[in-house]
Amino acid sequence: MKKEMKLIFSDGKIYLALLVMLLCFNGYSIPIWIEIWDWDFAYRESALQLTIGGIIVAGGAFAAQAVLWNIIAKPCDVNIYDYLVIDFADSCIYNSWQYILCGLPIYIWMTLMIAFSGGIWAIVGVTTAVYVRDKLMVLVIPSCIYYLWMSGLPHAVFGRTFPFPASLYNDSLTWALAGKAFLVYAVLAGVSVFLYIRKLREIACNG
């Protein structure tokens, strides 16, 4: 699996994909910025708001998005400009973090968690690839798993509430929810790695 992951990052297409994701992020932020660019400074959205407003899934693209909007827009210094305070829930881990270094802990956490989640889904994709030779299906199957999870299928099947795939970087994240999300992702990664190794052994034995 390590070899496959190296091949992924040695292919220039992944960097093109990150660029596309960055453009997708800005599908939200750029229209908002154009609309408010001539407003009074006090009423413009902050860099933090413009950064997290268009989250999808790509750690590198999110980091680039954060850097871009902290250059273009007003940094989210809520200690100076109290009107920039984002109304997170009291239990949300970001609520207190927005007061630290213009929300730097939020940027770092979201970047790491988006990358972490993307890494787990990459493992799912690599595992799918050893079972299914059709390249299109290698993309479709992990996407179907993701959206079935998002639609609440685990709750319907098991009768228990599961964190959503994007829970680790959602703007309502709590420590309790983070723990559950890490557990679910650990199970997903564990099952994927098990199936991957099992299939490789089968191929090695049978050719």
Secondary structure, DSSP 4 states (H G I P E B T S, - for coil): -HHHHHHHHHSTHHHHHHHHHHHHHHHHHHHHHHHHTTS-GGGSPBHHHHHHTT--S-HHHHHHHHHHHHHHSB---TTT-GGG-----TTSTHHHHTTSGGGHHHHHHHHHHHHHHHHHHHHHHHHHHHH---HHHHHHHHHHHHHHHHTTHHHHHHSS----TTGGG-TT--HHHHHHHHHHHHHHHHHHHHHHHHHHHHHHHH-
